[in-house]
Amino acid sequence: MSDSSRTAVGSLLRRCWPLVAAVPLGAVCGGVYALVAPAQYQANAYVMVVPSTVGDSSTAVDFAQAYGRVITQPEILLSAAASTGVPMAKLTPLVQAVTSPDAPMIQITGTAGTASRSAAEANAVAHSLVDFGNSASKQTNVKLLTFAAAARPAAPSSPSRTLDVAVGGAAGLLVGGLGMTARRSRPATGAAELVAEPASGALPMPRGDALEPEAAEPAADAEATEPAAEDRPRRHAAQGRR
């Protein structure tokens, strides 16, 4: 590498060192989090809404969306909590439901620290939803059935090492960019303050009109000394007479 190339690289590193240091540091922090964070597993169970009247698919889709919104109600989670042994207050944030605007299908997702427990949670909530919906089938004219039971997931859904490292690197990029912006704005602000504010010990420059009286004083002194020079012979003559 030539001297000019080394100088250019050194200058670039001096200007961009916050960015160069923050990106690898953020990626390392993301990797450490992926290693330390506890694993979370997710299992999915599917419930289908079937209309009692043939051809009434729009009603089934509407009821599927309605049942998906009330999946965390106590009437549904109470029996699921009893079968899984998980308190209902703790089970509520671990269960989610996703519906489709085109199909009468409800996807129920259970999240837990182990693969078997996540599948058990999803299946328990699915069975409880089917029982709850079928108890009112005469009023709704739809029936619910378990379309697919949840299976034990083979791998945890989080943390994801690749995703966490990427997120950490992106966070480092943002922090490094903000650090570079702050470093560039400081010298400009300091220079502006030095130009705008004079030094505390500096004296103000006198204006031209302030110098005119001082220039006139020597002339007045000269006029005052001229009569004194003319009065000297007269004084000597008066002394001689005496």
C-alpha positions as CSV (number, residue, x, y, z in Angstrom):
1,M,0.0,0.0,0.0
2,S,1.4,3.4,-1.0
3,D,1.8,6.3,1.3
4,S,-1.1,8.2,-0.3
5,S,-3.4,5.2,0.1
6,R,-2.4,4.9,3.8
7,T,-3.0,8.6,4.3
8,A,-6.5,8.4,2.7
9,V,-7.4,5.3,4.7
10,G,-6.2,7.0,7.9
11,S,-8.2,10.2,7.2
12,L,-11.3,8.1,6.5
13,L,-10.9,6.2,9.7
14,R,-10.5,9.4,11.7
15,R,-13.7,10.8,10.2
16,C,-15.8,7.7,10.3
17,W,-14.5,5.9,13.5
18,P,-17.9,6.2,15.3
19,L,-19.6,4.3,12.4
20,V,-16.8,1.8,12.1
21,A,-16.9,1.0,15.8
22,A,-20.6,1.0,16.3
23,V,-21.7,-1.4,13.6
24,P,-19.5,-4.4,14.7
25,L,-20.3,-3.7,18.3
26,G,-24.1,-3.7,17.6
27,A,-23.7,-7.0,15.7
28,V,-21.8,-8.6,18.6
29,C,-24.5,-7.4,21.1
30,G,-27.2,-9.0,18.9
31,G,-25.3,-12.2,18.7
32,V,-24.8,-12.3,22.5
33,Y,-28.5,-11.7,23.0
34,A,-29.3,-14.6,20.6
35,L,-27.1,-16.9,22.8
36,V,-28.4,-15.7,26.2
37,A,-32.2,-15.1,25.5
38,P,-34.4,-18.1,26.4
39,A,-35.8,-20.1,23.5
40,Q,-39.5,-19.7,22.6
41,Y,-41.5,-22.3,20.6
42,Q,-44.7,-21.7,18.6
43,A,-47.2,-24.3,17.5
44,N,-50.3,-23.7,15.2
45,A,-53.7,-25.3,15.3
46,Y,-56.4,-24.6,12.8
47,V,-60.2,-24.5,13.3
48,M,-62.7,-24.3,10.4
49,V,-66.1,-22.7,10.5
50,V,-68.7,-24.7,8.4
51,P,-72.1,-23.2,7.5
52,S,-75.2,-25.2,8.2
53,T,-76.7,-24.1,4.9
54,V,-74.9,-25.2,1.8
55,G,-73.4,-22.3,-0.2
56,D,-73.5,-19.8,2.7
57,S,-69.7,-19.3,2.7
58,S,-69.8,-15.5,3.4
59,T,-71.6,-16.2,6.8
60,A,-68.9,-18.7,7.7
61,V,-66.1,-16.2,6.9
62,D,-67.8,-13.6,9.1
63,F,-68.2,-15.9,12.0
64,A,-64.6,-17.1,11.7
65,Q,-63.4,-13.5,12.0
66,A,-65.7,-13.0,15.0
67,Y,-64.5,-16.1,16.8
68,G,-60.9,-15.0,16.1
69,R,-61.4,-11.7,17.9
70,V,-62.8,-13.4,21.1
71,I,-60.2,-16.1,21.4
72,T,-58.8,-14.7,24.6
73,Q,-62.2,-14.4,26.4
74,P,-62.5,-16.2,29.8
75,E,-65.3,-18.4,28.4
76,I,-62.8,-19.9,26.0
77,L,-59.6,-19.9,27.9
78,L,-61.0,-21.3,31.2
79,S,-61.2,-24.9,30.1
80,A,-57.9,-24.6,28.2
81,A,-56.2,-23.3,31.3
82,A,-57.6,-26.2,33.3
83,S,-56.4,-28.8,30.8
84,T,-52.9,-27.4,30.4
85,G,-52.3,-26.4,34.0
86,V,-51.4,-22.9,33.0
87,P,-53.2,-20.1,34.8
88,M,-55.6,-18.1,32.6
89,A,-53.9,-14.8,33.3
90,K,-50.6,-16.3,32.1
91,L,-52.1,-18.2,29.2
92,T,-53.8,-15.1,27.7
93,P,-50.7,-13.4,26.3
94,L,-49.4,-16.7,25.1
95,V,-52.3,-17.4,22.7
96,Q,-53.0,-15.5,19.4
97,A,-55.5,-16.0,16.7
98,V,-55.2,-15.0,13.0
99,T,-58.1,-15.1,10.5
100,S,-58.4,-14.7,6.8
101,P,-60.8,-12.4,4.9
102,D,-61.3,-15.0,2.2
103,A,-61.5,-18.4,4.1
104,P,-63.5,-19.5,7.1
105,M,-60.3,-20.6,8.9
106,I,-58.9,-19.6,12.3
107,Q,-55.2,-20.1,13.0
108,I,-54.5,-20.5,16.8
109,T,-50.9,-20.0,17.9
110,G,-49.5,-21.2,21.2
111,T,-46.2,-19.9,22.6
112,A,-44.2,-21.6,25.3
113,G,-40.7,-22.3,26.5
114,T,-40.8,-25.9,25.3
115,A,-42.1,-27.5,22.0
116,S,-44.5,-29.9,23.7
117,R,-46.1,-27.2,25.8
118,S,-46.6,-24.8,22.9
119,A,-48.5,-27.6,21.0
120,A,-50.5,-28.5,24.1
121,E,-51.6,-24.8,24.5
122,A,-52.6,-24.4,20.9
123,N,-54.6,-27.7,20.9
124,A,-56.3,-27.0,24.2
125,V,-57.5,-23.5,23.0
126,A,-58.6,-24.9,19.7
127,H,-60.8,-27.6,21.4
128,S,-62.2,-25.1,23.8
129,L,-63.1,-22.8,20.9
130,V,-64.8,-25.6,19.0
131,D,-66.9,-26.5,22.1
132,F,-67.8,-22.8,22.7
133,G,-68.9,-22.2,19.1
134,N,-70.9,-25.5,18.7
135,S,-72.8,-24.7,21.9
136,A,-74.4,-21.8,20.0
137,S,-74.7,-23.4,16.6
138,K,-78.5,-23.3,16.6
139,Q,-78.3,-19.5,16.9
140,T,-75.4,-18.9,14.5
141,N,-76.2,-21.6,11.9
142,V,-72.5,-22.5,11.7
143,K,-70.4,-25.3,13.2
144,L,-66.8,-25.4,14.2
145,L,-64.4,-28.3,13.8
146,T,-60.7,-28.9,14.3
147,F,-59.2,-28.8,10.8
148,A,-55.6,-29.5,11.9
149,A,-54.1,-30.2,15.3
150,A,-50.9,-28.5,16.4
151,A,-47.7,-30.5,16.2
152,R,-44.5,-30.1,18.2
153,P,-42.3,-27.6,16.4
154,A,-38.8,-28.9,15.5
155,A,-37.0,-25.6,16.2
156,P,-37.6,-22.6,18.3
157,S,-39.2,-19.5,16.7
158,S,-37.0,-17.1,18.7
159,P,-34.4,-16.0,19.2
160,S,-33.1,-16.1,15.7
161,R,-29.3,-15.6,15.6
162,T,-29.3,-14.2,12.1
163,L,-32.1,-11.8,12.7
164,D,-30.7,-10.6,16.0
165,V,-27.2,-10.0,14.6
166,A,-28.8,-8.1,11.7
167,V,-30.9,-6.0,14.1
168,G,-27.9,-5.3,16.2
169,G,-25.8,-4.2,13.2
170,A,-28.6,-1.9,12.0
171,A,-28.8,-0.3,15.5
172,G,-25.1,0.2,15.5
173,L,-25.3,1.8,12.1
174,L,-27.9,4.2,13.4
175,V,-26.0,5.1,16.5
176,G,-22.7,5.5,14.5
177,G,-24.4,7.8,12.0
178,L,-25.8,10.0,14.8
179,G,-22.3,10.1,16.4
180,M,-20.8,11.3,13.1
181,T,-23.4,14.0,12.7
182,A,-22.8,15.2,16.2
183,R,-19.0,15.4,15.6
184,R,-19.5,17.4,12.4
185,S,-21.8,19.9,14.0
186,R,-19.6,20.8,17.0
187,P,-16.7,22.6,15.1
188,A,-19.1,24.7,13.1
189,T,-21.0,25.8,16.2
190,G,-17.8,26.7,18.0
191,A,-16.4,28.8,15.1
192,A,-19.7,30.6,14.8
193,E,-19.7,31.5,18.5
194,L,-16.1,32.8,18.3
195,V,-16.9,35.1,15.3
196,A,-20.1,36.3,16.9
197,E,-18.8,37.1,20.4
198,P,-15.6,39.3,20.8
199,A,-13.0,38.5,23.4
200,S,-13.9,39.7,26.9
201,G,-10.6,41.8,27.3
202,A,-10.7,43.4,23.9
203,L,-11.5,47.1,23.7
204,P,-13.9,48.5,21.1
205,M,-12.4,50.3,18.1
206,P,-12.9,54.0,18.3
207,R,-15.0,55.6,15.6
208,G,-13.8,58.4,13.3
209,D,-15.9,61.1,15.0
210,A,-14.4,60.1,18.4
211,L,-10.9,61.0,17.2
212,E,-11.8,64.5,16.0
213,P,-11.7,66.3,19.5
214,E,-8.3,64.8,20.2
215,A,-7.0,66.1,16.8
216,A,-8.4,69.6,17.6
217,E,-6.7,69.8,21.1
218,P,-3.1,70.4,19.8
219,A,-4.4,73.4,17.7
220,A,-6.0,74.9,20.8
221,D,-2.8,74.5,22.8
222,A,-0.8,76.2,20.0
223,E,-3.1,79.2,20.0
224,A,-2.8,79.3,23.8
225,T,1.0,79.3,23.7
226,E,1.3,82.0,21.0
227,P,0.1,84.9,23.3
228,A,2.4,83.7,25.9
229,A,5.4,84.1,23.6
230,E,4.3,87.6,22.5
231,D,3.9,88.7,26.2
232,R,7.6,87.9,27.1
233,P,9.3,91.1,25.6
234,R,6.6,93.3,27.3
235,R,7.4,91.7,30.6
236,H,11.1,92.3,30.2
237,A,10.6,95.9,29.3
238,A,8.4,96.5,32.3
239,Q,11.0,95.0,34.6
240,G,13.8,97.3,33.1
241,R,11.7,100.3,33.8
242,R,11.4,99.3,37.3
